[in-house]
Amino acid sequence: MGKCIDNAPIESFFGHFKTESYHLKKYRTYDELVTDVETYIDFYNTQRYQAKLNNLTPFEFRNQVA
């Protein structure tokens, strides 16, 4: 069973998504929104540096730890 603390990472992700992408655009179709979410997920994981990860992307941090 999940705990409320498990929501923190996804809440953080969607907070960044809304600030950096969602609120800056007008989506005409559901498919445009889905495409933008998928594009942002890729950007977030491979290009967006994060201070809490020693200024690495999530993929870089994961590869460094593994």
Secondary structure by P-SEA (a helix, b strand, c coil): ccccccaaaaaaaaaaaaaacccccccccaaaaaaaaaaaaaaaaccbbbcccccccaaaaaaaac
